Amino acid sequence: MRRFFLTSIVLAFFCYGTKAQLSTEELPFLWSGYYTITAQVTTACGTLSAQTTVYAQAAKSGSSASILYPNPVNDMLYVDLDKITNIQNKTTVTYDIRLYDSQGNMSHQAKSQSGIVQFNVSNMPDGIYFLHISDGVSTTPDIHKVIVKH
């Protein structure tokens, strides 16, 4: 399940030297896109409204630990695409999975709609790598740190 969160809105309103106290809450968004956020504060001095437009992008469900394993890895890296859910259009998407080294060189690539994708990293040097998972819907890939250690 995809969820979107706006985690901070800053709205300062001063009334004769006292600042209105605001709390922020996580606001769930169900689809990727632009949202208009309006905040309103009312005190004895009056009402202040502020409006802004934000773009909310998906944070796919499942942590890195549950999507890719084992980490650190020494031979086979598994990427479980079934733990990533796309409810935006309720359609099947083709994931583009790429593994990059710390210099930005791509070492592995695979495309799949579901299941478990395997990368053989047994011949790769020890180090930190970055797994990019693109769903073709979001403009930026999900990036997960992978440690190769033999």
WOGIJO-V59141 format. One record per backbone hydrogen bond with DSSP energy under -1.0 kcal/mol. NH is the residue of the N-H (numbers start at 1). CO is the residue of the C=O. If there is no record, write none. Layout:
# WOGIJO-V59141
NH;CO
NH;CO
This chain:
# WOGIJO-V59141
4;29
15;18
18;15
20;13
29;4
33;56
35;54
37;52
39;50
41;48
43;46
46;43
48;41
50;39
52;37
54;35
56;33
59;3
67;63
68;64
69;78
73;147
77;119
78;69
79;117
80;67
81;79
81;115
83;80
84;81
95;112
96;134
97;110
98;132
99;108
100;130
101;105
104;101
107;99
108;99
110;97
112;95
117;79
119;77
121;75
124;121
127;148
129;146
130;100
131;144
132;98
133;142
134;96
142;133
144;131
146;129
148;127
149;73
